[in-house]
Each structure stands twice: as C-alpha cells, then as structure tokens.
Amino acid sequence: MKLQLLRNATQILKINNKTILIDPMLAPKETYEAFQQTNNSLRNPLVDLPVNRDELALLIAQTDAVLLTHLHLDHWDTTAQQLLPKEITLFCQEVDAERIRENGFTNVQPIADELSWNNIRFSRTDGQHGVGETGKRMGIVSGFVIKHEQESVYIAGDTIWCEEVEMALDKYKPERIVLNGGAARFVMGEPIVMTIDDVLKVCSYAPEAMVYVVHLEAVNHGTESREEIRQAIEKYDLTLRCVVPDDGEYLF
C-alpha cells in the first residue's frame, strides 16, 4: 500500500496493484473564485498541482477507480469531471450517486456501508463537516476505511473531531489515519474540518496509529498552516507518529 498527496485532499492510493484517485480537484491555480464569507478573496486553488499536464494525463490513464468523500468543489471539481473517463469506476456515498450519474459517469458504485472490489474492502464512516447551521449547510460527508489483507488506511474526509470519528477508530482500529486539517472556516461559525486541537485529540485517542494531515494551504478558507501544525506536533512530542506532508510527497 502506497499513498501520495497531490494537493488539498487529492491523493493517489496504490493498493493490491490498483490505483485509486481520491477526491480529485485537478484545476490549475486560481481557476475558481474564492469561497465566499471568508476573510480573503484569494482564488482557488491557491497553488498548482505538483505534476505537469503530461504527468497528470498519465496519472489519469493509470487510474483504476475514483473515490469521492463528498462533492464540494475542492474535492470534485469541474476539471476532474472533464478529464476523467466517463466509464471509470467511481465510488461515493449514496447521497451523491445520482448527481454524479447526471454528470455523465456510467459506473458509479455508491457505498452505503461496505463494498469489496478486487479484494479491497471499503467501509464507509460518518463525520461532521462542522457544527450548528454551518454543519447543516455543508451537508452529508463520508470517510472510508480501505483495507487489503492486513493493511488499512482511514481516510477521514471533511470532518471535525466528533463522536462519529471516535466510533470509526473504535470499530476499525486503522493503522494509518489521514485527516483533513487546516481549520477551514467561514466568517460566521466554527471550523468545518480538523483544527490543531482536533489532530492532537486523534493522536491521543489512537496512540498506535500513524496520523497524516492533509487538506492544507490549497483553498482560501483554510486558517492553519503546515508550519503551525508541525510546531504543535513537535511541541507535544508527536513527530514520530504524526506527519504533515507537502504536496507531491508520499505519506507511506
């Protein structure tokens, strides 16, 4: 099992000789308007992908399936919808399946609970994309525990630390956990993804797991930087089991 971060939550998982593209936002830098109701007007994505156009085309050609945690722009953008072949295998949460089909994709496989594909098991987990009215507006999101033989990784998705994440850790006991950090937020309301404090809570709750923090420095509503998260990890002596990868870097 190998996992590479491209940008934001976009990752490439290689497992059992299959390549799975996770949450593809593939547009060049500054393609989209800023997310509104934030404290800046920077266009998204804030940075380019760490691959050029030819490398991206090769990556897509080598992709066996796509996994979507939800359909917000920074996880499933117009560019990805245009570049990916419409017949590609595409896994998603049930609530998103029809909308994806309406975009022309013909092999959509929603995951209600669990699904097996090429001896790879996908187990859907719940999360909370914020609290209160903001959380309701953000809608339903999913995480996924992906397992082959004795190896597993928990892609938590866009969620804060909450009971649902705790339950997923209790149930699946993943050896690797990928968190969407950066404390993204709007002017009104609380953060809608993991804060530094949330990351520390995960590390404390799952002391045997390796924790990786992604979803950083790529969209305009993020409020915590890689450097700030790394400083907290160092302060609490977690550098051996909590990692903040750069774009293009292999997590494992």
Number of C-alpha atoms within 10 A of each C-alpha: 15 12 18 19 22 26 28 27 27 24 24 23 25 16 19 14 10 14 20 22 23 23 27 27 24 24 19 16 14 15 14 17 12 18 17 13 12 17 14 12 13 17 17 22 25 18 17 18 21 14 13 10 10 9 11 15 13 10 14 19 11 13 19 15 20 21 25 24 25 24 19 15 16 23 22 22 17 15 15 16 17 12 13 17 15 16 12 15 17 23 22 25 23 16 15 18 19 12 11 18 14 9 12 14 19 15 16 22 15 20 19 13 12 14 16 13 7 10 12 16 17 23 19 23 26 20 23 23 25 25 17 10 11 17 18 12 11 16 14 19 23 22 27 25 22 22 21 16 9 6 12 21 24 25 23 26 30 28 27 27 23 18 12 16 20 15 14 21 21 12 10 16 17 21 17 22 22 22 28 24 33 29 23 24 20 19 12 10 13 17 24 26 24 30 23 19 13 18 24 20 16 21 20 12 13 19 13 13 19 20 26 21 25 27 29 25 22 22 22 23 25 22 19 17 15 18 10 13 23 18 14 16 21 13 10 9 11 18 15 10 15 24 19 22 19 19 23 15 15 15 20 12
